[in-house]
């Protein structure tokens, strides 16, 4: 399971459009909240803006970072495009250089949703000294939390900050012309409209970030185990925002076995690139004699993914082995046999029996695909591509080989390919949507090849599938016919 399918808390996918739930409690600009404010007491009056309430206000405008390298910029735009095509087809996507933040809130586009931390987004870099948090390469700071490394993320609704009464200099060149640091806007009134921010400490740090379940709290800090802390904002007398934590999630010590995972080219030869793979157990559970065998199974499953997809430069992955469902749910807030926090390089699975082609091997081929592909290929253009690729790489779904699912639908004709790459994927039960998606990937690889899938189709949504087919040297009709043959209609 790719957690990226969760998107926003309270968000559903009916055929008539999305809905946002849980907003009835909102009233007025602030609400009393039990957590203590700055200094410890009395309870702080918190801003009521949350991701859910923000998205209920109107069609968002996605602002994508362009301060990273070409790969990072492409992946940030791809993540924004994924969300637009899935939920907000009328939304626009603009660069972080499209306006000058020194011109104040009026210069911003309507309902802005910003992707990227200060290391990859010039807009966030320009506001960094005045924001109530810091997200940069390798470090996230908010309130009493400081998380180091590549596996942390912040998902937050930032309330508006109005211009100061005595404004400094305004106007001037756009952010891109100056590099967009706080020094460049010295003397200007630090103000902005309400906006959403999705940012991580990796580069680019936003791949599959919307998959972290969120929406009801103003901010959520996440790490490789899932939610770490959540809360709201208290506005001080000088207008600055202060984080007030509502809940922090427990963390436990883990012991780790490490191995190296080599990249593979299309011929199956090693590329000389090796990533560190960590296999982790809760330290409170006594070490077992078979931990070496489990580690071998993990590495073997990930090597299968790398070979199958010709991943030349795999990224580090941490695989967490949970003793049972209760432990996994309590530590990650996600149930099920396994899931991937793909953009954070983390996989969480139950302690299934080890061994080649066994249940742990099969589960890790699926979840490992999500984790490795997120870094190597970037975001999928549709959940159908992401889950389909994982099913195809694993060669099975639900313990049955993919070939056994041919013709096993419920008797209803599947949606068109364009529909399936959109909300049609969610309209089907998982036992139908996942094998259908696996059949789609199999059809593309058999008819057009893995390189065409990677370079042209994997990032395509239903909205731009025809264009992607032309770039791939085929047509939508040809691809749909191949899909029908592969799924055994």
Secondary structure by P-SEA (a helix, b strand, c coil): ccccccccccccccccbbbbcccccccccbbbbcccccccccccccccccaaaaaaccbbbbbbbccccaaaaaaaaaaaaaaaaaccccbbbbccccccccccccccccbbbbcccccccaaaaaaccccccccccccccccccccccccbbbbbbbccccccccccccccccccccccccccccccccccccbbbbbcccccccccccccccccccbbbbccccccbbbbbbbccccbbbbbbcbbbbbbbbbbbbbbbbbbccccccccbbbbbbbbcccccccccaaaaaaaaaaaaaaaaaaaaccccccbbbbbbbccaaaaaaacccccccccccccbbbbbcccccccccaaaaaaaaaaaaaaaaaaccccccaaaaaaaaaaaaccccccccccccccccccccccaaaaacccccccccccaaaaaaaaaaaaaacccaaaaaccccccccccaaaaaaaacccaaaaaaaaaaaacc
